[in-house]
């Protein structure tokens, strides 16, 4: 069929062996876009057939170990004023009205749209739904760079849109399916760009997700050394680095990092949530100082989480740390200390907050 005019909004996706999830992504997006473009990079399952059955235009692409090259090849297939870039293991969770013509007018615009991505995670220390803001709505002509954790290259300002994507690609099961591919690509990219803090941060997360405490701590330390004070991922970097240091039994180093960063994250429930965990660990290791030095900080930290409340606007935030997870920890804390009335109070609060989530 001849296309008489450019589409206003196209879904643009690269995929490989995503028969498990791709229909979910396409079905959710289909009512909100004018075209759906899927670039298949070598599937051996039914990904192509499922995508076509859901109304996508499916194209083939020879994989070259370069995510940006694949993204750009997919974008080259689009004539749309705006491109919504999704992965097959993502789906529109809420806020689809942000894709309407009032927000993304025909003819394009002069900004990159950032979406909130809620990633399900089940690794120790980072369980829950992690949240990140990533530019995924691109005006025509914007392209990517980077063979992995690729980024759109544009001087245009970024604008947060009220759209949330769900994502289940960081669960242990999903990481097992991906094998060592991402890690190998990150190592190769770091050979070319050894001073890129964001790449070190991503490598550290790979190690952390796979339970490699030593390697994660080392990579987080390098990312922290290289990252600018205003790096958009610094909040997530500091919080995850604290978790990694604790997992690697570097409690003194973790306490020092927490002291150095506390003034930067006075309104972060994630930071205080991890501080509570960290000081509780310190108390278990030095019981003679527990009541005087450590346990009061634990109590204050988790109460501070509740005072702040949830902060989904913070990159790397985990849902619940400003709510039911902090209340639950306080309930267990008071129960352990034999303070039954306070334990019951916070257990009830945790239940109320969980029901609202």
C-alpha positions as CSV (number, residue, x, y, z in Angstrom):
1,X,0.0,0.0,0.0
2,X,1.3,3.4,-0.9
3,X,1.9,5.7,2.1
4,X,0.5,9.1,1.3
5,X,2.0,11.0,4.2
6,X,4.5,10.3,6.9
7,X,3.2,8.6,10.1
8,X,3.0,10.8,13.2
9,X,4.3,8.1,15.5
10,X,6.0,4.8,14.8
11,X,7.0,2.0,17.2
12,X,10.5,1.0,16.4
13,X,12.0,-2.2,17.9
14,X,14.9,-4.6,17.4
15,X,14.4,-8.2,18.5
16,X,16.0,-11.6,18.5
17,X,14.4,-14.8,20.0
18,X,11.7,-12.8,21.8
19,X,8.7,-15.1,21.1
20,X,8.1,-15.2,24.9
21,X,7.3,-11.5,25.1
22,X,7.0,-9.6,21.9
23,X,3.3,-10.0,21.5
24,X,2.8,-8.3,24.8
25,X,4.8,-5.3,23.7
26,X,3.1,-5.0,20.4
27,X,-0.4,-5.5,21.6
28,X,0.1,-2.8,24.2
29,X,1.5,-0.3,21.8
30,X,-0.6,-0.9,18.8
31,X,-3.6,1.4,19.7
32,X,-1.2,4.3,20.2
33,X,1.0,4.3,17.1
34,X,0.5,4.5,13.4
35,X,3.1,2.0,12.4
36,X,5.0,-0.8,14.1
37,X,8.5,-1.7,12.8
38,X,10.4,-4.7,14.1
39,X,14.0,-5.4,12.9
40,X,14.8,-9.0,13.6
41,X,18.5,-9.6,14.2
42,X,18.5,-13.4,13.7
43,X,15.8,-15.1,15.6
44,X,15.6,-18.9,15.7
45,X,12.2,-19.0,17.3
46,X,8.8,-17.6,16.2
47,X,9.6,-13.9,16.9
48,X,9.1,-12.8,13.2
49,X,5.9,-14.7,12.8
50,X,4.4,-13.4,16.0
51,X,5.4,-9.8,15.3
52,X,3.8,-10.0,11.8
53,X,0.6,-11.5,13.2
54,X,0.3,-8.6,15.6
55,X,0.5,-6.1,12.7
56,X,4.2,-5.2,12.7
57,X,6.3,-4.7,9.6
58,X,9.2,-7.1,10.0
59,X,12.6,-6.7,8.5
60,X,15.8,-8.7,8.8
61,X,19.2,-7.4,9.8
62,X,22.5,-9.3,10.2
63,X,23.7,-8.8,13.7
64,X,27.1,-7.1,14.0
65,X,27.6,-7.0,17.8
66,X,26.5,-3.4,17.8
67,X,23.2,-2.3,19.3
68,X,23.4,1.2,17.9
69,X,23.9,-0.1,14.3
70,X,20.7,-2.2,14.7
71,X,18.7,0.6,16.3
72,X,19.8,2.9,13.5
73,X,18.9,0.4,10.8
74,X,15.4,0.0,12.4
75,X,15.0,3.8,12.5
76,X,16.0,4.0,8.9
77,X,12.9,2.1,8.1
78,X,10.6,4.7,9.7
79,X,9.1,7.7,8.0
80,X,7.5,8.9,11.2
81,X,7.7,12.4,12.8
82,X,8.3,10.6,16.1
83,X,9.7,7.2,17.0
84,X,8.8,5.3,20.1
85,X,11.8,2.9,20.8
86,X,10.8,-0.2,22.7
87,X,12.5,-3.5,23.5
88,X,10.5,-6.7,23.2
89,X,10.7,-7.3,26.9
90,X,9.0,-4.0,27.7
91,X,5.4,-3.0,27.6
92,X,3.3,0.1,28.2
93,X,2.2,0.0,31.8
94,X,0.4,3.4,32.2
95,X,0.2,6.9,30.8
96,X,-0.3,6.0,27.1
97,X,-2.0,9.4,26.6
98,X,1.5,10.9,26.7
99,X,1.9,9.5,23.2
100,X,-1.1,11.5,21.8
101,X,-1.0,14.4,19.3
102,X,-1.1,17.0,22.0
103,X,2.2,15.9,23.4
104,X,3.7,14.6,20.1
105,X,2.3,16.8,17.3
106,X,2.4,15.9,13.7
107,X,5.4,17.4,12.0
108,X,7.7,16.5,14.9
109,X,9.2,18.5,17.7
110,X,12.4,19.9,19.3
111,X,12.9,17.5,22.2
112,X,13.7,13.9,23.2
113,X,11.0,12.3,25.3
114,X,12.1,10.5,28.4
115,X,10.0,7.6,29.7
116,X,10.0,6.0,33.1
117,X,11.0,2.4,32.9
118,X,10.1,0.1,35.8
119,X,12.4,-3.0,35.7
120,X,11.5,-6.1,37.8
121,X,14.6,-7.2,39.7
122,X,15.2,-10.1,42.0
123,X,18.9,-10.0,42.9
124,X,19.9,-9.6,46.5
125,X,20.0,-6.0,47.6
126,X,18.1,-4.7,44.5
127,X,14.9,-6.7,44.7
128,X,11.7,-4.9,43.6
129,X,10.9,-2.6,40.7
130,X,13.9,-0.4,39.8
131,X,13.1,2.9,38.0
132,X,15.0,4.7,35.3
133,X,14.3,7.7,33.0
134,X,15.5,7.0,29.5
135,X,15.0,8.9,26.2
136,X,12.8,6.6,24.1
137,X,10.7,9.1,22.1
138,X,12.8,10.5,19.3
139,X,12.0,13.1,16.6
140,X,12.8,12.1,13.1
141,X,16.5,12.1,12.3
142,X,17.9,11.2,15.8
143,X,20.2,8.2,15.8
144,X,22.2,6.2,18.3
145,X,25.8,5.6,19.1
146,X,27.4,2.8,21.2
147,X,27.6,-0.9,20.6
148,X,25.8,-1.5,23.9
149,X,23.8,0.6,26.3
150,X,23.6,2.8,23.2
151,X,22.5,6.4,23.6
152,X,20.6,8.8,21.2
153,X,22.9,11.4,19.9
154,X,21.2,14.8,20.0
155,X,21.7,18.3,21.5
156,X,18.0,18.7,21.8
157,X,16.6,19.1,25.3
158,X,15.0,16.1,27.1
159,X,11.5,16.3,28.4
160,X,9.9,13.7,30.8
161,X,6.7,12.3,29.5
162,X,4.0,10.7,31.7
163,X,4.4,7.3,30.2
164,X,5.7,4.3,32.2
165,X,7.1,1.1,30.6
166,X,7.3,-2.2,32.4
167,X,10.4,-4.3,31.8
168,X,11.3,-7.8,32.9
169,X,14.7,-8.2,31.2
170,X,16.7,-7.8,34.4
171,X,15.3,-10.8,36.3
172,X,17.6,-13.7,37.0
173,X,15.8,-15.8,34.4
174,X,16.1,-13.2,31.7
175,X,19.8,-12.6,32.5
176,X,20.4,-16.4,32.2
177,X,18.8,-16.3,28.7
178,X,21.1,-13.5,27.6
179,X,24.2,-15.3,28.8
180,X,27.4,-13.4,28.7
181,X,26.6,-11.4,25.6
182,X,26.1,-8.0,27.2
183,X,29.2,-8.4,29.4
184,X,31.4,-9.2,26.4
185,X,30.1,-6.2,24.5
186,X,30.7,-4.0,27.5
187,X,34.2,-5.2,27.9
188,X,34.9,-4.6,24.2
189,X,33.4,-1.1,24.4
190,X,35.5,-0.3,27.4
191,X,38.6,-1.2,25.5
192,X,37.7,1.7,23.1
193,X,36.4,4.1,25.8
194,X,38.1,3.2,29.1
195,X,37.2,6.5,30.7
196,X,33.5,6.3,30.2
197,X,31.9,6.3,33.6
198,X,28.5,5.1,32.3
199,X,30.0,2.0,30.7
200,X,31.8,1.1,34.0
201,X,28.5,1.6,35.8
202,X,26.7,-0.7,33.4
203,X,29.5,-3.3,33.7
204,X,29.2,-3.1,37.5
205,X,25.4,-3.7,37.3
206,X,26.1,-6.8,35.2
207,X,28.5,-8.2,37.8
208,X,26.1,-7.3,40.6
209,X,23.2,-9.0,38.9
210,X,25.3,-12.2,38.5
211,X,26.3,-12.1,42.2
212,X,30.0,-11.2,41.6
213,X,30.6,-9.0,44.6
214,X,34.3,-8.4,44.1
215,X,34.0,-7.5,40.4
216,X,30.9,-5.3,41.0
217,X,32.7,-3.3,43.8
218,X,35.7,-2.7,41.6
219,X,33.6,-1.6,38.6
220,X,31.4,0.7,40.7
221,X,34.5,2.2,42.2
222,X,35.9,3.0,38.8
223,X,32.5,4.4,37.7
224,X,32.4,6.6,40.8
225,X,35.9,7.9,40.2
226,X,35.1,8.9,36.7
227,X,31.5,10.1,37.0
228,X,30.8,13.8,37.0
229,X,29.1,15.2,40.1
230,X,26.0,16.0,38.0
231,X,25.9,12.7,36.0
232,X,22.3,11.7,35.6
233,X,23.0,8.2,36.8
234,X,24.9,9.3,39.9
235,X,22.0,8.5,42.3
236,X,21.7,5.0,41.1
237,X,25.5,4.6,41.1
238,X,26.0,5.6,44.7
239,X,23.1,3.5,46.0
240,X,24.2,0.4,44.1
241,X,27.8,1.0,45.0
242,X,26.8,0.9,48.7
243,X,25.0,-2.4,48.2
244,X,28.0,-3.8,46.4
245,X,30.4,-2.8,49.1
246,X,28.2,-4.4,51.8
247,X,27.9,-7.6,49.7
248,X,31.7,-7.6,49.4
249,X,32.2,-7.2,53.2
250,X,33.7,-3.7,52.7
251,X,31.7,-2.2,55.5
252,X,34.2,0.5,56.4
253,X,34.4,1.6,52.8
254,X,30.7,1.6,52.5
255,X,30.3,3.8,55.6
256,X,32.9,6.2,54.3
257,X,31.1,6.5,50.9
258,X,27.8,7.0,52.7
259,X,29.3,9.8,54.8
260,X,30.8,11.5,51.7
261,X,27.5,11.4,49.8
262,X,24.8,12.0,52.4
263,X,24.5,15.7,51.8
264,X,23.8,15.0,48.1
265,X,20.9,12.7,48.8
266,X,19.0,14.1,51.7
267,X,15.7,13.6,49.8
268,X,16.4,10.0,48.6
269,X,14.5,7.2,50.2
270,X,16.7,4.7,48.3
271,X,19.9,6.2,49.9
272,X,18.5,6.1,53.4
273,X,17.0,2.6,52.9
274,X,20.4,1.2,52.0
275,X,22.0,3.2,54.9
276,X,19.6,1.4,57.3
277,X,20.8,-2.0,55.9
278,X,24.4,-1.0,56.1
279,X,24.3,0.2,59.7
280,X,22.4,-2.9,60.7
281,X,25.2,-5.0,59.2
282,X,27.7,-2.9,61.1
283,X,25.8,-3.5,64.3
284,X,25.9,-7.3,63.8
285,X,29.7,-7.1,63.3
286,X,30.4,-4.9,66.3
287,X,27.7,-5.7,68.9
288,X,29.5,-3.7,71.6
289,X,28.8,-0.6,69.6
290,X,25.3,-1.6,68.3
291,X,23.1,0.2,70.8
292,X,25.2,3.3,71.1
293,X,26.4,3.9,67.5
294,X,24.6,1.8,64.9
295,X,21.0,0.8,65.8
296,X,19.9,4.4,66.3
297,X,21.0,5.2,62.8
298,X,19.2,2.2,61.4
299,X,15.9,3.4,63.1
300,X,16.4,7.0,61.9
301,X,17.3,6.0,58.4
302,X,14.2,3.9,57.8
303,X,12.0,6.5,59.4
304,X,13.5,9.0,57.1
305,X,12.5,6.9,54.1
306,X,8.9,7.1,55.2
307,X,9.2,10.9,55.8
308,X,10.4,11.4,52.2
309,X,8.0,8.9,50.6
310,X,8.4,7.4,47.2
311,X,10.6,9.2,44.7
312,X,10.0,7.7,41.3
313,X,11.6,10.7,39.7
314,X,15.0,9.7,40.9
315,X,17.0,7.6,38.5
316,X,17.5,4.1,39.9
317,X,14.8,4.4,42.5
318,X,13.2,1.1,43.7
319,X,9.5,1.3,44.4
320,X,8.7,0.6,48.0
321,X,11.8,1.9,49.6
322,X,9.9,5.1,50.5
323,X,6.9,3.1,51.6
324,X,6.0,-0.4,52.5
325,X,9.6,-1.8,52.4
326,X,10.8,0.7,54.9
327,X,7.8,0.1,57.2
328,X,8.3,-3.6,57.0
329,X,12.0,-3.3,58.0
330,X,11.0,-1.1,61.0
331,X,8.4,-3.7,62.0
332,X,11.1,-6.4,62.0
333,X,13.6,-4.1,63.7
334,X,11.2,-3.3,66.6
335,X,10.1,-6.9,66.9
336,X,13.8,-8.0,67.2
337,X,14.2,-5.4,70.0
338,X,11.1,-6.7,71.8
339,X,9.1,-3.6,71.2
340,X,5.9,-5.3,70.3
341,X,3.6,-2.2,70.1
342,X,5.8,-0.4,67.7
343,X,6.4,-3.5,65.7
344,X,2.6,-4.0,65.3
345,X,2.2,-0.3,64.3
346,X,4.7,-0.5,61.5
347,X,3.5,-3.9,60.3
348,X,0.0,-2.5,59.9
349,X,1.5,0.5,58.1
350,X,3.5,-1.7,55.8
351,X,0.3,-3.6,54.9
352,X,-1.5,-0.4,54.1
353,X,1.2,1.0,52.0
354,X,1.7,-2.2,50.1
355,X,-2.0,-2.3,49.3
356,X,-1.8,1.2,47.8
357,X,1.3,0.4,45.7
